[in-house]
Amino acid sequence: MKSTAASWPATSAGPAGGGVLYGLAIAVQNEIPVERLRHMMFAYPAFHRAVEDALTHPGHD
């Protein structure tokens, strides 16, 4: 596995929390660019809204 300059811990809660983290872990492991993830069609948009927001507005609370 390729080493990276930084890594961040993650926490996800809710009915699809585990699925959200699993999907992000797969994306990181396969080095999927953020720009490509921004255009991804999520199966459950209501559960993945936070992921979409984070990809669209990184660094904003």
C-alpha positions in Angstrom: 0.0 0.0 0.0 1.3 3.4 -0.9 2.1 5.7 2.0 0.4 9.1 2.2 1.4 12.4 3.7 -1.6 12.6 6.0 -4.5 10.5 7.3 -7.5 11.4 9.3 -9.6 9.4 11.7 -13.3 9.0 10.9 -16.5 8.6 12.8 -19.9 8.0 11.2 -23.2 7.5 13.0 -26.7 6.6 11.9 -28.4 3.8 10.1 -25.9 3.7 7.3 -22.8 4.8 9.2 -20.8 1.6 8.6 -21.6 1.6 4.9 -20.5 5.2 4.5 -17.2 4.5 6.2 -16.7 1.3 4.1 -17.3 3.2 0.9 -14.9 5.9 1.8 -12.2 3.4 2.9 -12.5 1.7 -0.5 -12.2 5.0 -2.3 -9.1 5.9 -0.3 -7.5 2.5 -0.8 -8.0 2.7 -4.5 -6.9 6.3 -4.7 -10.1 7.6 -6.3 -9.7 11.3 -6.9 -12.1 13.7 -5.0 -13.3 15.2 -8.3 -14.5 11.7 -9.4 -16.2 11.1 -6.1 -18.0 14.5 -6.4 -19.9 13.1 -9.4 -20.7 9.8 -7.9 -24.4 8.7 -7.7 -25.1 7.6 -4.2 -27.6 4.8 -3.7 -29.1 6.4 -0.6 -28.7 10.2 -1.0 -30.3 10.9 2.4 -27.7 8.8 4.2 -24.8 10.1 2.2 -25.6 13.8 2.2 -22.8 14.5 4.6 -20.3 12.9 2.2 -21.6 14.9 -0.7 -21.4 18.1 1.4 -17.8 17.3 2.5 -16.7 16.6 -1.1 -18.4 19.8 -2.4 -17.3 22.1 0.5 -14.1 20.7 2.1 -13.0 22.4 5.3 -16.4 24.1 6.0 -18.4 23.4 9.1 
